[in-house]
Amino acid sequence: MEFDVVLLIVLLVAGICYFRKLDSSVYFIASVDIFFRILTFIRDNLKVEEISSFISKHFPESIPSIISKYTDGVVTDILMWLYVAMFGVFLFYTVKILWKKR
């Protein structure tokens, strides 16, 4: 099993076990994906070869890239729709908090 799958599984299990409420788990998973995307942006736009190669070797681009790398067909479709639904819930909770502060 590749390092990116192990990293994702450990983070997801730890996040779901530590944050037992749905909103906290959604925030954690979204934060992990955003972190991966920030690292990908740094890798692509920072012209330091050592940092770029380290990020490429040890971190995946995003959660969807891991899903599409290790699954195929219907399983990929189901997992991607779950991912989209999770980000829909994330958007709902974020907007809810913003409206509360108003």
C-alpha positions in Angstrom: 0.0 0.0 0.0 1.3 3.4 -0.9 2.2 6.1 1.6 -0.6 8.5 0.4 -3.3 5.9 1.1 -1.9 5.0 4.5 -1.7 8.8 5.3 -5.3 9.4 4.2 -6.7 6.4 6.1 -4.8 7.3 9.3 -6.0 10.9 9.1 -9.6 9.9 8.4 -9.8 7.3 11.1 -8.1 9.6 13.6 -10.3 12.5 12.7 -13.6 10.6 12.8 -12.6 8.9 16.1 -11.4 12.1 17.7 -14.2 14.3 16.4 -17.3 12.3 17.0 -19.8 14.9 15.9 -20.6 15.1 12.1 -19.7 18.8 11.8 -16.3 18.4 13.4 -15.5 15.4 11.2 -16.6 17.2 8.1 -14.4 20.2 9.0 -11.4 17.9 9.6 -11.8 16.1 6.3 -12.2 19.3 4.4 -9.2 20.8 6.2 -7.0 17.8 5.2 -8.1 18.2 1.6 -7.5 21.9 1.6 -4.0 21.3 3.2 -3.2 18.8 0.4 -4.3 21.3 -2.2 -2.1 24.1 -0.7 0.9 21.8 -0.7 0.2 21.0 -4.4 0.0 24.7 -5.1 3.4 25.3 -3.3 4.9 22.3 -5.2 3.8 23.7 -8.6 4.7 27.3 -8.0 7.7 27.2 -5.8 10.8 26.7 -7.9 12.9 25.0 -5.3 13.5 21.5 -6.5 14.1 19.9 -3.0 10.8 21.2 -1.6 8.9 20.2 -4.7 10.3 16.7 -4.8 9.7 16.2 -1.1 6.0 17.3 -1.5 5.6 15.2 -4.6 7.0 12.1 -2.9 5.3 12.3 0.5 1.9 14.1 0.0 -1.0 13.4 -2.5 -2.5 16.2 -4.6 -5.9 15.9 -3.0 -8.4 13.4 -1.7 -10.0 12.9 -5.2 -6.6 12.1 -6.7 -6.2 9.3 -4.2 -9.7 8.0 -4.9 -9.2 7.9 -8.7 -5.7 6.4 -8.3 -6.8 3.4 -6.3 -10.4 2.7 -7.4 -12.1 2.2 -10.7 -15.6 2.4 -12.2 -18.6 2.5 -10.0 -16.6 2.6 -6.8 -14.9 5.7 -8.0 -18.2 7.3 -8.8 -19.7 6.4 -5.4 -16.7 7.7 -3.5 -16.6 10.9 -5.6 -20.3 11.6 -4.9 -19.7 11.0 -1.2 -16.8 13.5 -1.4 -19.1 16.0 -3.2 -21.8 15.5 -0.6 -19.3 15.9 2.2 -18.2 19.3 0.7 -21.8 20.2 0.4 -22.2 19.6 4.1 -19.0 21.6 4.7 -20.5 24.5 2.7 -23.7 24.3 4.6 -22.0 24.4 8.0 -19.7 27.3 6.9 -22.6 29.4 5.6 -24.6 28.6 8.7 -21.8 29.9 10.9 -21.4 33.1 8.7 -25.2 33.8 9.0 -25.0 33.3 12.8 -22.3 35.9 13.1 -24.3 38.4 11.1 
